[in-house]
Amino acid sequence: MAKKAVASLQTGAGRNYTKCIKMVKTEKGYQYAQEMVHNNNIKEFFAKK
């Protein structure tokens, strides 16, 4: 099942998106924020706090 989901991201419009993960500092410590971002908006994702 996982192969089918991954394969669907590699064809068509799915190749225009990238899974971005960054560390975010919170009151309790650090957490990870992850999001599927369009390739044109990757820099904005990492620039926002």
ROTORKOL-163138 format. One line per 4 residues: their letters; for each residue z negated, x, y of C-alpha. Coordinates in pm, whole numbers. Example, Ala and Ser with C-alpha at 12.3 -4.5 7.8 and 13.67 -1.06 7.14 Angstrom:
# residues 2
AS> -780/1230/-450; -714/1367/-106
END
This chain:
# residues 49
MAKK> 0/0/0; -81/282/240; 257/439/181; 427/119/288
AVAS> 227/104/616; 296/469/697; 663/434/608; 700/137/843
LQTG> 578/350/1134; 849/609/1068; 1141/372/1112; 1260/170/1409
AGRN> 1026/116/1703; 724/262/1521; 839/615/1599; 781/546/1969
YTKC> 402/534/1922; 146/806/1858; -216/774/1746; -426/956/2008
IKMV> -788/1053/1953; -1018/1198/2220; -1390/1264/2257; -1576/1050/2510
KTEK> -1923/1136/2639; -2169/844/2630; -2541/809/2694; -2620/866/2327
GYQY> -2384/1159/2279; -2016/1197/2205; -1793/935/2046; -1428/931/1952
AQEM> -1185/693/2120; -862/633/1932; -566/423/2030; -201/376/1944
VHNN> -19/487/2259; 349/476/2349; 497/826/2370; 565/785/2743
NIKE> 196/712/2816; 21/991/2626; -66/1196/2936; -217/890/3107
FFAK> -434/820/2801; -587/1167/2811; -615/1170/3193; -825/853/3224
K> -1200/884/3183
END
